């Protein structure tokens, strides 16, 4: 592994394990869940399992 990679990784780990870093991570997870809640509730969206261009086009046209 690169020496610079190891140093950056250690610095990032130090940042996310502080009390402030932990609060930021918790806040971010809450914000993401809200976005999925809006998709599910407001747009009656039930599944994200659509693969391929053909499937995506047909699911939008329904």
C-alpha positions in Angstrom: 0.0 0.0 0.0 1.0 3.6 -0.6 2.4 5.5 2.4 0.3 8.5 1.5 -2.9 6.3 1.3 -2.2 4.9 4.8 -1.6 8.4 6.2 -4.8 9.8 4.7 -6.8 6.7 5.9 -5.6 7.2 9.4 -6.5 10.9 9.3 -10.0 10.2 8.0 -10.5 7.5 10.6 -9.4 9.9 13.3 -11.9 12.5 12.0 -14.9 10.2 11.9 -14.3 8.7 15.3 -14.4 12.0 17.1 -17.6 13.1 18.8 -18.3 15.7 16.1 -17.7 13.1 13.3 -20.1 10.6 14.9 -22.8 13.2 15.1 -22.3 14.1 11.5 -22.6 10.5 10.4 -25.8 10.0 12.4 -27.3 13.2 10.9 -26.4 12.1 7.4 -28.1 8.7 7.8 -31.3 10.4 9.1 -31.3 12.7 6.1 -31.0 9.9 3.6 -33.8 7.9 5.2 -36.1 11.0 4.8 -35.5 11.1 1.0 -36.4 7.4 0.7 -39.5 8.0 2.8 -40.6 10.8 0.4 -40.1 8.5 -2.6 -42.2 5.7 -1.0 -45.0 7.8 0.4 -45.5 10.7 -2.0 -44.8 8.9 -5.2 -46.2 5.5 -4.2 -42.8 4.0 -5.0 -42.4 0.4 -3.8 -39.3 -1.1 -5.4 -35.9 -0.1 -6.8 -35.3 -3.5 -8.5 -35.3 -2.5 -12.1 -32.5 -3.7 -14.4 -31.8 -2.8 -18.0 -32.9 0.1 -20.2 -36.0 -1.8 -21.4 -37.3 -2.4 -17.9 -36.7 1.2 -16.9 -38.5 2.6 -19.9 -41.5 0.3 -19.4 -41.8 1.0 -15.7 -41.8 4.8 -16.3 -44.5 4.5 -19.0 -46.9 2.5 -16.7 
